[in-house]
C-alpha cells in the first residue's frame, strides 16, 4: 500500500494534467499513487490520462459512466483510494516538491488529526506564482470560521479511518463540496494546519475562480453551511442576513449610482477635480 493517495477529479481538464503529473514526479516522497476519476469528459482527456497511466503504474485512471458532478466524483475517489492518507489535487493545479513529504510527516506526528492542510499559492494560467493565501489553525467551528475566505485551504488531506466516521462528501453538492467535508472532519476530530505553501492553484478562464463560478460558489457555500447548521442544531439566520444582499436592493443601488453618473453636477465636479471618485463609478 502506498503512503499517500493523490486524488484527481477530472472534467475536460486533461490538457493540464501533464504539468500536474510532473509535479508528482518530482516529489521528495516517492511512495504515492495517483487515482484519477474522469467525470464524463467531452474532450480528449481520457486519451491524455491513459497515455500517462500506461507509462506509470502509480497513475490509475477510472471513469464515471456519465457526468455525475464534483460531489459524487470526489466521494468515489476516496472509495477508490488504497492509502490511509489521501488528498485532492485538481488536474489543472500542482504541488511543490516537498508537499507529500511534509503532509505524510505531519499526519504521522498528529495521529489524532483527521485533516491536515496548508497554504495555497495563487498562480496565473502558466502556474507562475502571484500571491499566497494563508490559512490558519482551526480549533472549533465558531463564528470566526463562518466566512468565505476558506480558513481551511489546499493542500487539504485526510485520514480515511477518521473520514469514514462522517457521512462523507455529499454527492448532492455541485460546488463547495470541500467546505462541506471540511466541516464534517472538524466536527469529528482535531485538524492540523501547517504553515507551508504547498499547493499551486492555477487561475484560468474556465476555472472556479471566474466571476460566474465564484457567484455559484457563494450559493453552494450557503447550502453547505445550512447542512452544517442542521447537523449541529445551530441558527445561522443572522449570519446569512449580514452577508446577503437582495436583488431588489442591489438594483436600487445600481439605479442610484447611474443617476449620480449622469448628473451634470457630478460631471462638472469631476472636471474641476472636486469629485475624484467619479471615474470609479
Residue pairs with C-beta under 8 A, 6 or more apart in sequence:
1 82
1 83
1 84
2 31
2 32
2 33
2 58
2 82
2 83
3 29
3 31
3 32
3 83
3 85
3 100
3 104
4 29
4 31
4 32
4 33
4 83
4 85
4 86
4 87
4 100
4 103
4 104
4 157
5 32
5 33
5 34
5 35
5 81
5 82
5 83
5 85
5 86
5 87
6 24
6 32
6 33
6 34
6 35
6 86
6 87
6 89
6 100
7 35
7 37
7 74
7 77
7 78
7 81
7 86
7 87
7 88
7 89
8 17
8 20
8 34
8 35
8 36
8 37
8 77
8 88
8 89
8 90
8 91
9 37
9 39
9 70
9 73
9 74
9 77
9 88
9 90
9 91
10 17
10 36
10 37
10 38
10 39
10 41
10 45
10 49
10 91
11 38
11 39
11 40
11 41
11 45
11 67
11 70
11 73
12 41
12 42
12 43
12 45
12 206
13 41
13 45
13 90
13 91
13 92
13 206
14 38
14 41
14 43
14 44
14 45
14 46
14 47
14 48
14 49
14 91
15 43
15 44
15 45
15 48
16 91
16 92
16 202
17 36
17 45
17 48
17 49
17 52
17 91
18 48
18 52
19 94
19 127
20 89
20 90
20 91
20 92
20 93
20 94
21 34
21 52
21 56
21 59
22 94
23 94
23 95
23 96
23 97
23 200
24 32
24 34
24 95
26 97
27 95
27 97
27 98
27 99
27 100
27 101
28 97
28 98
28 100
28 101
29 100
29 101
29 104
32 58
32 83
32 100
33 58
33 59
33 60
33 81
33 82
33 83
34 58
34 59
34 60
35 60
35 62
35 77
35 80
35 81
35 82
36 49
36 53
36 59
36 60
36 61
36 62
36 91
37 62
37 63
37 64
37 73
37 76
37 77
37 80
38 45
38 46
38 49
38 61
38 62
38 63
38 64
39 64
39 67
39 68
39 69
39 70
39 72
39 73
40 63
40 64
40 65
40 66
40 67
40 68
46 61
46 63
49 59
49 61
50 61
52 59
53 59
53 60
53 61
60 80
62 76
62 80
64 72
64 73
64 76
68 76
68 171
69 171
69 173
69 174
70 173
70 174
70 175
70 177
71 169
71 170
71 171
71 172
71 173
71 174
71 177
72 171
74 88
74 169
74 177
75 168
75 169
75 170
75 171
77 86
77 88
78 86
78 158
78 160
78 163
78 168
78 169
81 160
83 160
84 159
84 160
84 161
85 103
85 104
85 107
85 157
85 158
85 159
85 160
86 157
86 158
86 160
86 163
87 103
87 155
87 156
87 157
87 158
88 154
88 156
88 178
89 95
89 155
89 199
92 202
92 204
92 207
93 154
93 199
93 200
93 201
93 202
94 127
94 200
94 202
95 155
95 198
95 199
95 200
96 121
96 197
96 198
96 199
96 200
98 196
98 198
99 118
99 155
99 198
99 199
102 118
102 194
102 196
102 198
103 116
103 118
103 155
103 157
103 194
103 198
106 113
106 116
106 192
106 194
107 113
107 116
107 157
107 159
110 116
110 190
110 192
112 189
112 190
113 159
113 189
113 190
113 191
113 192
114 158
114 159
114 162
114 163
114 185
114 188
114 189
114 190
114 191
115 152
115 156
115 157
115 158
115 159
115 162
115 182
115 185
115 186
115 189
115 191
115 192
116 156
116 157
116 158
116 191
116 192
116 193
116 194
117 135
117 152
117 153
117 154
117 155
117 156
117 157
117 191
117 192
117 193
117 194
118 135
118 153
118 154
118 155
118 193
118 194
118 195
118 196
118 197
118 198
118 199
119 132
119 133
119 134
119 135
119 153
119 195
119 196
119 197
119 198
119 199
120 132
120 133
120 135
120 153
120 154
120 155
120 197
120 198
120 199
120 200
120 201
121 129
121 130
121 131
121 132
121 133
121 197
121 199
121 200
121 201
122 129
122 130
122 131
122 132
122 133
122 201
122 203
123 129
123 130
123 200
123 201
123 202
123 203
124 130
124 202
124 203
125 202
125 203
125 204
125 205
127 200
127 202
129 200
130 203
132 197
133 150
133 153
133 201
134 195
135 150
135 151
135 152
135 153
135 193
136 151
136 193
137 192
137 193
138 145
138 151
138 152
138 186
138 191
138 193
140 186
141 183
141 186
141 187
141 228
141 232
143 239
144 151
145 151
145 186
146 225
146 236
146 239
148 218
148 221
148 243
150 179
152 182
152 186
152 191
152 193
153 199
154 198
154 199
154 201
155 198
155 199
156 178
156 182
158 185
162 185
162 188
162 189
163 181
163 185
165 188
165 189
166 181
166 184
166 185
166 187
166 188
167 184
168 181
168 184
169 177
169 180
169 181
170 177
170 180
170 181
170 224
170 227
173 180
173 220
173 223
173 224
174 216
174 220
175 208
175 213
175 216
175 217
175 219
175 220
175 221
176 217
176 220
176 221
176 223
176 224
177 220
177 224
179 220
179 221
179 224
179 225
180 224
180 227
180 228
182 191
183 224
183 228
184 228
185 191
187 228
187 231
187 232
203 209
207 213
208 214
208 217
222 240
225 236
225 240
226 236
229 235
229 236
257 281
260 266
260 281
261 278
261 281
266 275
266 278
267 278
269 275
269 278
270 276
270 278
270 279
